[in-house]
Amino acid sequence: MWKNRNVWIVLAGEFIAGLGLWMSIIANLEFMQQKVPSDFMKSLILFAGLLAGVLFGPLAGRVIDTTSKKKVLLISGAGRLVSVCFMFVALYFDSIWWMVLFAVTLQISAAFYFPALQSVIPLIVKERELLALNGVHMNAGTIARILGTTLAGLMLTVMSLQGLYVASFVAYVALLASTAFLNVPEPDLQRARGADEGAAAVPGGEPEQAENGRRGSDPAAQAPPAEQSGFKALLPLLRSEPIVLTVLWLTLVPTLFIGGFNLMVINISELQHDAQVKGLLYAVEGISFILAGFLVKWMADRGGLMNRLFLFAAIVAAAQCLLFFADSKLCALLSFGLFGLAAGGFFPAAATLFQKQIPKAYHGRFFSFRSMLDRVVFQVVLLSTGLLLDFIGLQLMVLVYGVLSFVLVAVFAVREARSVKKDRAEASF
């Protein structure tokens, strides 16, 4: 895998994109803090970008499945550059409306870029290397988040906001340049529009057989062409792949933690009367997340993907319950460390399962759908966390989230065990 040039280009692109994105985010927050006194107005500005990304999700999925994925990555990368130009105009005219346009165009570009990138990954490596690449890919994004926020904070002390956006623009130019060297061995695009997945080319020229012997016998394989069906084609596919629905539900468990992450950090700091604990919590979570990414290859040989996903989700639930003792610094740090390890293992495993179970002809639409779902659920969790923190406080809230997470894990684990038992019984006849 490490001799594959495409792998290095994808990882470098994710790292560079992350640096640019997080520098932009820190700069945006600083700009809003100077120009927008109302917290509600700040949330509306952020929500405008999110809504634009959700609305363009269906179009993004259809385009990714019927167009060269490299072309989609290049055009969406160019869209990032255009969005930063809008921010330069916002700074020049001291206008918040140009910043809204920046947020909208950036999120629209992201709606195309990230699902396309998820669709590219299974095309550039062999199936047995997917989990390892997903883990390292997620680590590249995490390291970029840590370095991007740190660098942006330091840069704000020595330069203006305009200088920070210039740095972000340079990062996006480097991303666009690196993407131009990507060589994606895509199957014939006309055939990709059809329902039959067929043999997908992998580096080395050997055909990769479809997962679980899917070769036209799957109900989803009879779906209409991609350009006609859009997200509707996913319905029979999801019905025929209950394991995918199970993992989508399980993703709610770490999202309950992530959605209220910043709010919980602030409340823990207030509970312990210690401002420095915020930095410690972020550091412990980030280091644990990265460590899990490096261990993901070792975990690949120990148990099936579903077993590990249930284990990681259960650990996240335990980490949530442990925050009931958030007034203790040791318990708070242990909770965030456990979450980092579990989330760092959960998300690469989930991405690998999706890439294997979903036919490649549907990857664009599926990952666009998942991106939309993640954005909506994240906002719901964020609002719910804020309300619960106001009404019942941090310690009772995390207990509610923890119990809910354990219930979700238990229900779907029992359902999965019954399904496996039924399949074995049918196979024995």
N, C-alpha and C positions, 0 to 999 in steps of 0.2 A: 504493500500500500504506500509506503513512504518513498518508493521510487517513482510513483505516479505524479507527473507534473501537475495534473488537474487538481489533485488533493491539496498540494501546496498553494495553488492559486485560490481555491475555495477558502482555505483556512486564512490565508493572508487577506483575502477580500472581507471575510467576516470580521477579522481583527481591525482592519482599517475602517470599515463601515461603523463598527462599534465605537472606535475612537471619535470619529466625526459626529456620530449621533449623540453621544453623551456630552461632548463639548457643546453641541447645539442646545441640548436640553438645559445644561447649567446656564448658558448664556440667555436662553429664553426665560428661565426663572428669574434671573437678575434683571432682565428688561421689564418683565411684568411687575417685579417688586418695585421698580422705579416709577412705572407709568400707570399701574392698575392698583388702586387702593383696596378694592373689594375682592375678598376671597372667592365670593360667588362668581364674579366676573372672570376671575382667573380660571375657575373650574369650567365655565362656559367656553372659554377660548380653547382649553385643552380638549373639551368634549367635541368641539367643532371638528378638530382634526380627526378624532376617533370616529365620529359619525361618517366623515368622508371616506375613511378607510373601509368601514363596514359596507357602505353603499356601493363601493366599487369592487367588493369581493366577488360577486357572481361573474362580472365581466372579466376580472383578473383570472379566475379559474378557467373560463372558457378559452381565453386568449392563450394561456400557458399550455393547454392541452392541444391546441391547433396551430401553434406557431413555434418557431425555433426558440428554445428556452434561453439560449445565449443571447438572442436578439432582445428578449424580454428583459433580461438582466441589464443589458447595455442601455436600453431605453429608460428603464426605471432608474438606473444610475445617473443618466443625464437629467432625469427629473429632479433628483436630489440637488444637482447643481443649480437648476432653475429656482428651486425653493429657497436656497441660500441667497440667491440674487434678490429675491423678494425681501429678505431680511435686511440686506444692505439698503434697500429703498426705505424700509421701515425706520431704520436708524437715521437716514438722511432727512426724512420728513417728520421724524418723531411721531410716527403714526402707528397705532395699535391695529388698525385694519389691515395694513400690509403684513403685520405679524400673523394675523388670522389666516391670510392667504398663504403665508409661509407654512403654517401648521397644516393646512388642508392639503397643499401640494406634496409636502413631505410624507404625510400619511397615505396619500394615494400612491406615491412611489413605493412605499413600504408594502402596500397591499398587493403589488405585483412582484416586488423583489423577493420577499422571504418565502412565499409559496413556490416560486420558480426555483429558488435555491434548494428547497427541500426536495423538489422534483429532480434536480440535477444530481444530487448525491448518490442515489441508487444506480445512476447511469454511468458513473465514473469509477466505481469500485465493485468488486464481487460481493455477492450476498453475505458471505461469511465475514466480510470486513465492515459491514454496515454499522454494527454496534460500536466498534472501536472508533470509526470516523465520526459518528454522531457524538460520542463522548468528547473527543478532542475538539470537534467543531463547537460544542457548547462551552468548552473551556476557553476557547479563543474569544468567544463573545463575553464571557465572564471577566477574563483578564482585561479586555478592552474596556468593559464597564468600570472596573476598578481604576485603571490607569487614566481613562478619559475623564472621570469625575475628579480625580486627584490633580491631574494636569490643569484642568479647567479652573479649579479653585486656586491653584498657584498662579496661573496666568492672569486671572482677574486682579491679582494684587500688583501686577507690573505692567498691564496693558489695558486698553479700552475694550469695550464689547465688540467693536468693529474688528479688532485684532483677533479676538477669539473666533469670530465667524470666518475670518480669513483662514485661520488654521483649520477650521472645519471644512471649508471649501477645498483647501489643498488635499485634505484626507479623501474627500469624495472624488477628486480628480485622480488620485492614486488608485482608488477603487475601480474607477472606470477603465483606467489603463491596464490594470491587472486582469480585469474581466475580458478584455479584448484578446488576451492570450489563452483563454479557456477553450478547450477542444472537447465538446460534448458529443459522444458517439450516440446520437439519438436514432431511434428506429425511424423508418419512413413516416413522415408526418401524415400523409394521406391514410396510411394504415392505422396510425394512432387515433384518427378520428373515428374509426370503426370500433366496435365493441370487443372484437376478438383481440386479446392482448398479444398472442403469438409469441415468437421468440424475441427477446430484447437483447440487443448487442451489448456486450461488456468488453472492457479493455482486454485485448488478447484475441478477440474475435470469436469466442466460444458462445453459443446460444445458452441463455439462462432459462431453465424451465420455470414455468409459472408455479407460484406457491400452491401447495396442496393439490397439485394436479389440475389446476384450473385451466381448461383448454376448450372453452366453448360450452361446457356443460353447466357452468355457473349461470344462475338466472341473470346476474348482472351482465353477463357476456352478450345477452340479447338486447341490451339497451340501445336506444337510438344513437345516431352519430353525435359526437360531442358538440358540434356547432349548433345543433338543434335542441339538445336536451338540457344543457347547462346543469344546474344543481339537481334537477329532477332525476337525472341519470344515477345520482348517488343513492336514491331511496331504495331501489331493488338491491343495489350493491350492499348497503348497510344491513338490509334485512337478511341477506345471505351470509353476512359476516358478523354474527352477534358478538364475537370477541372484540371487534373494533368498537362497537357501542359500549361494551363493558369498560374499555380503556378510556373512552371519552368521559364516561361517568366518573371513573377513578381520578381523572385529571382534576376534578373538582376539589379533591382533598388537598393537594399542594396549593391550589389556587386560593383556598380559604386562608392559607398562611400568607401567600405572596400578596394578595389583594389588600390586606391591611398591614403590610410589613412596616412601612414608614410610620403609620399611626401608632402601631404597637411599640416601635422603638422610642418614639416620643413619650408615650405613656410609661414605659419602663423607666426611662430616664427621670421622669417626674416622680414616679413611685419610690425610686431609690435616692432621689435628691442628688443625682450625680450626672452632670452633663457629659463627662468623659465616657460613660458607659455606652453611649450611642456609637462612637467610633469602634469600641471593642466588639459590639454586637455585629456591626457590618463586617469587621475584619474576620471574626470567627466564622460567620456564615460564608463569606467569600472564599476563605482558605479551605473550609470543609467541602464546598461545592467543587472547587478545582481538584482537590484530592480525590473525590469520588469519580471525577472524569478520568483521572489517570488510572483508577482501579477498575474501570468499567470493562476493560479487556480481560482482566483476571476474573471478574464476575461472569463473563460470557460463558465460561466453561462449567459453571456451577448452577445447574437448575435451568428450567425453561423461563422464557421471557415473562409469562403470566405470573409464575410463582414469585419472581423477583419484583414485579410490579405490585403485587399484593403486599409483599414484605416492606417495600419502600413506602407505600401508602400508610401501612400500619405504623411505621416509625414516625412519619410526619404527624399522624394522629397523636402518638405518644408525646412528641415534642410540643404539640399544642397544649395537651393536658399538663405538661410539666411547667408551662408558663403560669399555672395557677399559683406557683410559688415565685412569681416574678419579682417579689420584693427581695429575694436572695440573688446576689450577683452571680454566684456559682450556678444556680439553677437556670437563670436566664441565659447565661453563656452556653451551658450544656444544651439547652433547648434549641438555640440557634445553630449550634454545631451539629446536632442531630438532624435538624432540618436541612442544612447544607449538604450533608452526606446523602440523605434520602432523596432530596430533590435532584442532586447531581447524578444519582443513579436512575431515578424514575424517568426523567425527560428523555435522555438518550435511548433508554429501553423502549419507551412509548413510541418515539419517532421511528425506531427500527422496526417495531411491530407493524406500524402503519405502512411503512415503505414495502414491507414484505407481503402483507395481506391485501393491500389495495393494488389492483392492476396498474401498471405504469401509464396506461392510456387515460387513467382517471386521477393521476397524482395532482395535476394542477388544480382541478375543481375541488378535490378533497382537502388539500392543504389550504386553499383559499377559504373553504367552508370552516375548517378548524381555526384559522386565523380570526375569522369573523366571530366565531363562537367564543374564542378566548377573550377577545376584546370586550364583548358584551358581558360575559360572566365576570371578568375582572372588575368592570365598572359597578356591577350589581354588588359584588363582594365588598368593594371599596365603600359604597354608600351604606351597606348593611353594617360594616365594621364601625363606621362613624356613628351611626344611630345607636348601636349596642354599647359602644364605649360611653356615650352620653347617658344612656338609661340604666345600664347595669354594671358598667365598669370593666376594666381589663380582665380581672381574674375570673369573673363569672362568664365573660364572653368567650375566653379561650377554652373554658370548660365546655360550653355549649358547642363550639366548633369541634373540639376534640371528640366529644361523644357522637356528634353527627358524622364525623369522619370514620370513627370505628364502626358505626352502624352501616355506612356505605361499603366499607371494606368487607364486613361480615356478610352482608346480603349478597354481594357479587361474588365473593369467594365460595359461598355455599352454592349459588347458581352455577358457577363455573365447574365446581366439583360434580354436581349432578349431571351437567352436560357431558363431561368427560366420561363419567360412569355409564351414561346412556350410550355414548358412541362406542365404548368398549363392548357393551352388551350386544349392540347391533352388529359389530364386527365379528363377534364370536359365532354368530349364526351363519 
